[in-house]
Amino acid sequence: MTHEVGVTGYCLGGALSIASSVLIPEVDAVVAFYGVPSSELADPAKAKAPVQAHFGELDNFVGFSDVTAAKALEEKLKLSGVPYEVHIYPGNAHAFMNRSPEGVQRRKSMGMPDEDDAAVELAWSRFQSWMTHYLS
C-alpha cells in the first residue's frame, strides 16, 4: 500500500515545506503559505514535488515572503520542471490566513488590512484542489 505525502506550513513552516520538496524524496505535494527557504537550505530550482505557494501583496518580510521573494520563487520553480502555482493576494499582508482573534488583533495593531475573507476562502479552495489533485 502506498501513501501520498503532502506538506504544508505557514511562515517558517511555509519555507520548510518548500524545502521538503527539494530535500525529501517521499514528498508528493507541497502548499506553502508566505515563506521561501534560503538557497543554503534548499534551492527551489531543484524541487521534485509540485509546489503551490501563497503570498500577501503587502507582506513586508523582505527576501522571505514579500512580493520580490514570491516572484523569485516562481522563477526558480520554472527551472525545476515541477508543476507549480504562485499566488499573490492583493491588499493582503503577512499571515493573512490567520483568522484567530489574536492574529487579527496583531495585524490590526501593525496597521495591516485584515477584512479579506474572500482571499482566505480562495486560498483554502486552491489548497484543497492542489492537495486533492496530487494526493488522490
Secondary structure, 3 states (H helix, E strand, C coil): CCCCCEEEEECHHHHHHHHHHHHCCCCCEEEEECCCCCCCCCCHHHCCCCEEEEEECCCCCCCCCCHHHHHHHHHHHHHHCCCEEEEEECCCCCCCCCCCHHHHHHHHHCCCCCCCHHHHHHHHHHHHHHHHHHHC
